[in-house]
């Protein structure tokens, strides 16, 4: 995790050949920001967060994602929003993909 207020999001990127990799960039009392790093073909099961909205910003790569009943392909610059209580996940990373993830309040 970084200290200070300014951080280059591309420096801490880590990939794991077996499963998606998560890197915390900032975790405070009221918000969490991190990276989700996927190798091609990796997934994130559909899940929900009680009382917490979440968004993904695709930094690189492409992924097929689901939010509620909607499925779509997300590439660099795409923002995907998952409101609290709405099921969401990554159906499949279509190539090596890095997503900035922010959630408020943070997961506990």
mmCIF file of the C-alpha atoms, coordinates in Angstrom:
data_MODEL
# 
_entry.id   MODEL 
# 
loop_
_atom_site.group_PDB 
_atom_site.id 
_atom_site.type_symbol 
_atom_site.label_atom_id 
_atom_site.label_alt_id 
_atom_site.label_comp_id 
_atom_site.label_asym_id 
_atom_site.label_entity_id 
_atom_site.label_seq_id 
_atom_site.pdbx_PDB_ins_code 
_atom_site.Cartn_x 
_atom_site.Cartn_y 
_atom_site.Cartn_z 
_atom_site.occupancy 
_atom_site.B_iso_or_equiv 
_atom_site.pdbx_formal_charge 
_atom_site.auth_seq_id 
_atom_site.auth_comp_id 
_atom_site.auth_asym_id 
_atom_site.auth_atom_id 
_atom_site.pdbx_PDB_model_num 
ATOM 1   C CA . UNK A 1 1   ? 0.000   0.000   0.000   1.00 0.00 ? 1   UNK A CA 1 
ATOM 2   C CA . UNK A 1 2   ? 1.268   3.474   -0.828  1.00 0.00 ? 2   UNK A CA 1 
ATOM 3   C CA . UNK A 1 3   ? 1.789   6.352   1.536   1.00 0.00 ? 3   UNK A CA 1 
ATOM 4   C CA . UNK A 1 4   ? 1.111   9.924   0.520   1.00 0.00 ? 4   UNK A CA 1 
ATOM 5   C CA . UNK A 1 5   ? -1.510  11.392  -1.753  1.00 0.00 ? 5   UNK A CA 1 
ATOM 6   C CA . UNK A 1 6   ? -0.029  10.789  -5.239  1.00 0.00 ? 6   UNK A CA 1 
ATOM 7   C CA . UNK A 1 7   ? 0.595   7.375   -6.750  1.00 0.00 ? 7   UNK A CA 1 
ATOM 8   C CA . UNK A 1 8   ? 1.322   5.951   -10.204 1.00 0.00 ? 8   UNK A CA 1 
ATOM 9   C CA . UNK A 1 9   ? -1.251  3.175   -10.611 1.00 0.00 ? 9   UNK A CA 1 
ATOM 10  C CA . UNK A 1 10  ? 0.862   1.185   -13.092 1.00 0.00 ? 10  UNK A CA 1 
ATOM 11  C CA . UNK A 1 11  ? 3.827   0.518   -10.782 1.00 0.00 ? 11  UNK A CA 1 
ATOM 12  C CA . UNK A 1 12  ? 2.350   -2.086  -8.411  1.00 0.00 ? 12  UNK A CA 1 
ATOM 13  C CA . UNK A 1 13  ? 0.723   -4.267  -11.127 1.00 0.00 ? 13  UNK A CA 1 
ATOM 14  C CA . UNK A 1 14  ? 1.129   -7.986  -10.297 1.00 0.00 ? 14  UNK A CA 1 
ATOM 15  C CA . UNK A 1 15  ? -0.140  -10.984 -12.268 1.00 0.00 ? 15  UNK A CA 1 
ATOM 16  C CA . UNK A 1 16  ? -0.678  -14.543 -10.987 1.00 0.00 ? 16  UNK A CA 1 
ATOM 17  C CA . UNK A 1 17  ? -1.008  -17.344 -13.555 1.00 0.00 ? 17  UNK A CA 1 
ATOM 18  C CA . UNK A 1 18  ? -3.482  -19.219 -11.309 1.00 0.00 ? 18  UNK A CA 1 
ATOM 19  C CA . UNK A 1 19  ? -5.993  -16.533 -10.284 1.00 0.00 ? 19  UNK A CA 1 
ATOM 20  C CA . UNK A 1 20  ? -6.762  -12.835 -10.438 1.00 0.00 ? 20  UNK A CA 1 
ATOM 21  C CA . UNK A 1 21  ? -4.362  -10.693 -8.434  1.00 0.00 ? 21  UNK A CA 1 
ATOM 22  C CA . UNK A 1 22  ? -5.502  -7.837  -6.191  1.00 0.00 ? 22  UNK A CA 1 
ATOM 23  C CA . UNK A 1 23  ? -3.293  -4.937  -5.117  1.00 0.00 ? 23  UNK A CA 1 
ATOM 24  C CA . UNK A 1 24  ? -4.396  -2.363  -2.519  1.00 0.00 ? 24  UNK A CA 1 
ATOM 25  C CA . UNK A 1 25  ? -3.476  1.193   -3.486  1.00 0.00 ? 25  UNK A CA 1 
ATOM 26  C CA . UNK A 1 26  ? -5.382  2.940   -0.681  1.00 0.00 ? 26  UNK A CA 1 
ATOM 27  C CA . UNK A 1 27  ? -7.663  1.724   2.091   1.00 0.00 ? 27  UNK A CA 1 
ATOM 28  C CA . UNK A 1 28  ? -9.290  4.282   4.357   1.00 0.00 ? 28  UNK A CA 1 
ATOM 29  C CA . UNK A 1 29  ? -12.246 4.344   6.716   1.00 0.00 ? 29  UNK A CA 1 
ATOM 30  C CA . UNK A 1 30  ? -14.651 5.471   3.988   1.00 0.00 ? 30  UNK A CA 1 
ATOM 31  C CA . UNK A 1 31  ? -13.133 4.280   0.694   1.00 0.00 ? 31  UNK A CA 1 
ATOM 32  C CA . UNK A 1 32  ? -10.985 1.588   -0.909  1.00 0.00 ? 32  UNK A CA 1 
ATOM 33  C CA . UNK A 1 33  ? -8.984  1.858   -4.153  1.00 0.00 ? 33  UNK A CA 1 
ATOM 34  C CA . UNK A 1 34  ? -7.045  -1.008  -5.671  1.00 0.00 ? 34  UNK A CA 1 
ATOM 35  C CA . UNK A 1 35  ? -6.079  -2.884  -8.807  1.00 0.00 ? 35  UNK A CA 1 
ATOM 36  C CA . UNK A 1 36  ? -7.506  -6.143  -10.100 1.00 0.00 ? 36  UNK A CA 1 
ATOM 37  C CA . UNK A 1 37  ? -5.043  -7.821  -12.478 1.00 0.00 ? 37  UNK A CA 1 
ATOM 38  C CA . UNK A 1 38  ? -6.230  -10.657 -14.732 1.00 0.00 ? 38  UNK A CA 1 
ATOM 39  C CA . UNK A 1 39  ? -4.390  -12.975 -17.081 1.00 0.00 ? 39  UNK A CA 1 
ATOM 40  C CA . UNK A 1 40  ? -6.334  -13.893 -20.218 1.00 0.00 ? 40  UNK A CA 1 
ATOM 41  C CA . UNK A 1 41  ? -9.148  -16.336 -19.396 1.00 0.00 ? 41  UNK A CA 1 
ATOM 42  C CA . UNK A 1 42  ? -9.312  -15.550 -15.670 1.00 0.00 ? 42  UNK A CA 1 
ATOM 43  C CA . UNK A 1 43  ? -12.629 -14.676 -14.015 1.00 0.00 ? 43  UNK A CA 1 
ATOM 44  C CA . UNK A 1 44  ? -14.096 -13.051 -10.916 1.00 0.00 ? 44  UNK A CA 1 
ATOM 45  C CA . UNK A 1 45  ? -17.196 -14.824 -9.657  1.00 0.00 ? 45  UNK A CA 1 
ATOM 46  C CA . UNK A 1 46  ? -20.421 -12.854 -9.567  1.00 0.00 ? 46  UNK A CA 1 
ATOM 47  C CA . UNK A 1 47  ? -20.848 -11.344 -6.104  1.00 0.00 ? 47  UNK A CA 1 
ATOM 48  C CA . UNK A 1 48  ? -22.566 -8.475  -4.261  1.00 0.00 ? 48  UNK A CA 1 
ATOM 49  C CA . UNK A 1 49  ? -21.518 -5.886  -1.697  1.00 0.00 ? 49  UNK A CA 1 
ATOM 50  C CA . UNK A 1 50  ? -24.017 -4.948  1.000   1.00 0.00 ? 50  UNK A CA 1 
ATOM 51  C CA . UNK A 1 51  ? -24.166 -1.181  1.444   1.00 0.00 ? 51  UNK A CA 1 
ATOM 52  C CA . UNK A 1 52  ? -21.206 -0.401  -0.846  1.00 0.00 ? 52  UNK A CA 1 
ATOM 53  C CA . UNK A 1 53  ? -21.120 0.960   -4.385  1.00 0.00 ? 53  UNK A CA 1 
ATOM 54  C CA . UNK A 1 54  ? -18.201 -0.133  -6.568  1.00 0.00 ? 54  UNK A CA 1 
ATOM 55  C CA . UNK A 1 55  ? -16.734 0.984   -9.848  1.00 0.00 ? 55  UNK A CA 1 
ATOM 56  C CA . UNK A 1 56  ? -14.138 -0.433  -12.178 1.00 0.00 ? 56  UNK A CA 1 
ATOM 57  C CA . UNK A 1 57  ? -12.041 1.645   -14.592 1.00 0.00 ? 57  UNK A CA 1 
ATOM 58  C CA . UNK A 1 58  ? -10.348 -0.502  -17.216 1.00 0.00 ? 58  UNK A CA 1 
ATOM 59  C CA . UNK A 1 59  ? -6.728  0.681   -17.513 1.00 0.00 ? 59  UNK A CA 1 
ATOM 60  C CA . UNK A 1 60  ? -5.540  -1.918  -20.028 1.00 0.00 ? 60  UNK A CA 1 
ATOM 61  C CA . UNK A 1 61  ? -6.830  -5.047  -21.729 1.00 0.00 ? 61  UNK A CA 1 
ATOM 62  C CA . UNK A 1 62  ? -10.416 -6.148  -22.336 1.00 0.00 ? 62  UNK A CA 1 
ATOM 63  C CA . UNK A 1 63  ? -12.874 -8.143  -20.248 1.00 0.00 ? 63  UNK A CA 1 
ATOM 64  C CA . UNK A 1 64  ? -16.417 -9.428  -20.498 1.00 0.00 ? 64  UNK A CA 1 
ATOM 65  C CA . UNK A 1 65  ? -18.200 -8.151  -17.380 1.00 0.00 ? 65  UNK A CA 1 
ATOM 66  C CA . UNK A 1 66  ? -21.643 -8.542  -15.851 1.00 0.00 ? 66  UNK A CA 1 
ATOM 67  C CA . UNK A 1 67  ? -23.635 -6.129  -13.663 1.00 0.00 ? 67  UNK A CA 1 
ATOM 68  C CA . UNK A 1 68  ? -27.155 -7.216  -12.766 1.00 0.00 ? 68  UNK A CA 1 
ATOM 69  C CA . UNK A 1 69  ? -28.777 -8.544  -15.945 1.00 0.00 ? 69  UNK A CA 1 
ATOM 70  C CA . UNK A 1 70  ? -26.410 -6.618  -18.251 1.00 0.00 ? 70  UNK A CA 1 
ATOM 71  C CA . UNK A 1 71  ? -23.271 -8.150  -19.777 1.00 0.00 ? 71  UNK A CA 1 
ATOM 72  C CA . UNK A 1 72  ? -20.801 -6.124  -21.827 1.00 0.00 ? 72  UNK A CA 1 
ATOM 73  C CA . UNK A 1 73  ? -17.248 -5.931  -23.078 1.00 0.00 ? 73  UNK A CA 1 
ATOM 74  C CA . UNK A 1 74  ? -15.111 -3.339  -21.309 1.00 0.00 ? 74  UNK A CA 1 
ATOM 75  C CA . UNK A 1 75  ? -11.830 -1.980  -22.674 1.00 0.00 ? 75  UNK A CA 1 
ATOM 76  C CA . UNK A 1 76  ? -9.389  0.811   -21.774 1.00 0.00 ? 76  UNK A CA 1 
ATOM 77  C CA . UNK A 1 77  ? -11.193 3.902   -20.508 1.00 0.00 ? 77  UNK A CA 1 
ATOM 78  C CA . UNK A 1 78  ? -14.461 2.070   -19.810 1.00 0.00 ? 78  UNK A CA 1 
ATOM 79  C CA . UNK A 1 79  ? -16.047 2.699   -16.402 1.00 0.00 ? 79  UNK A CA 1 
ATOM 80  C CA . UNK A 1 80  ? -18.293 -0.060  -15.048 1.00 0.00 ? 80  UNK A CA 1 
ATOM 81  C CA . UNK A 1 81  ? -20.499 0.839   -12.076 1.00 0.00 ? 81  UNK A CA 1 
ATOM 82  C CA . UNK A 1 82  ? -21.976 -1.753  -9.712  1.00 0.00 ? 82  UNK A CA 1 
ATOM 83  C CA . UNK A 1 83  ? -24.425 -0.255  -7.194  1.00 0.00 ? 83  UNK A CA 1 
ATOM 84  C CA . UNK A 1 84  ? -24.703 -1.803  -3.727  1.00 0.00 ? 84  UNK A CA 1 
ATOM 85  C CA . UNK A 1 85  ? -26.650 -5.083  -3.637  1.00 0.00 ? 85  UNK A CA 1 
ATOM 86  C CA . UNK A 1 86  ? -26.386 -5.586  -7.448  1.00 0.00 ? 86  UNK A CA 1 
ATOM 87  C CA . UNK A 1 87  ? -24.569 -8.785  -8.540  1.00 0.00 ? 87  UNK A CA 1 
ATOM 88  C CA . UNK A 1 88  ? -21.437 -8.107  -10.608 1.00 0.00 ? 88  UNK A CA 1 
ATOM 89  C CA . UNK A 1 89  ? -18.287 -9.863  -11.752 1.00 0.00 ? 89  UNK A CA 1 
ATOM 90  C CA . UNK A 1 90  ? -15.854 -10.593 -14.552 1.00 0.00 ? 90  UNK A CA 1 
ATOM 91  C CA . UNK A 1 91  ? -17.158 -13.314 -16.847 1.00 0.00 ? 91  UNK A CA 1 
ATOM 92  C CA . UNK A 1 92  ? -13.762 -13.585 -18.568 1.00 0.00 ? 92  UNK A CA 1 
ATOM 93  C CA . UNK A 1 93  ? -10.645 -11.508 -19.165 1.00 0.00 ? 93  UNK A CA 1 
ATOM 94  C CA . UNK A 1 94  ? -10.370 -11.522 -22.960 1.00 0.00 ? 94  UNK A CA 1 
ATOM 95  C CA . UNK A 1 95  ? -6.694  -10.575 -22.697 1.00 0.00 ? 95  UNK A CA 1 
ATOM 96  C CA . UNK A 1 96  ? -4.301  -9.547  -19.915 1.00 0.00 ? 96  UNK A CA 1 
ATOM 97  C CA . UNK A 1 97  ? -6.318  -6.852  -18.119 1.00 0.00 ? 97  UNK A CA 1 
ATOM 98  C CA . UNK A 1 98  ? -5.747  -4.303  -15.339 1.00 0.00 ? 98  UNK A CA 1 
ATOM 99  C CA . UNK A 1 99  ? -8.706  -2.588  -13.640 1.00 0.00 ? 99  UNK A CA 1 
ATOM 100 C CA . UNK A 1 100 ? -8.683  0.223   -11.112 1.00 0.00 ? 100 UNK A CA 1 
ATOM 101 C CA . UNK A 1 101 ? -11.332 -0.639  -8.510  1.00 0.00 ? 101 UNK A CA 1 
ATOM 102 C CA . UNK A 1 102 ? -12.879 1.784   -6.019  1.00 0.00 ? 102 UNK A CA 1 
ATOM 103 C CA . UNK A 1 103 ? -15.488 1.008   -3.402  1.00 0.00 ? 103 UNK A CA 1 
ATOM 104 C CA . UNK A 1 104 ? -17.188 3.152   -0.784  1.00 0.00 ? 104 UNK A CA 1 
ATOM 105 C CA . UNK A 1 105 ? -17.397 2.244   1.978   1.00 0.00 ? 105 UNK A CA 1 
ATOM 106 C CA . UNK A 1 106 ? -14.487 -0.240  1.795   1.00 0.00 ? 106 UNK A CA 1 
ATOM 107 C CA . UNK A 1 107 ? -15.013 -3.987  2.173   1.00 0.00 ? 107 UNK A CA 1 
ATOM 108 C CA . UNK A 1 108 ? -14.616 -5.194  5.737   1.00 0.00 ? 108 UNK A CA 1 
# 
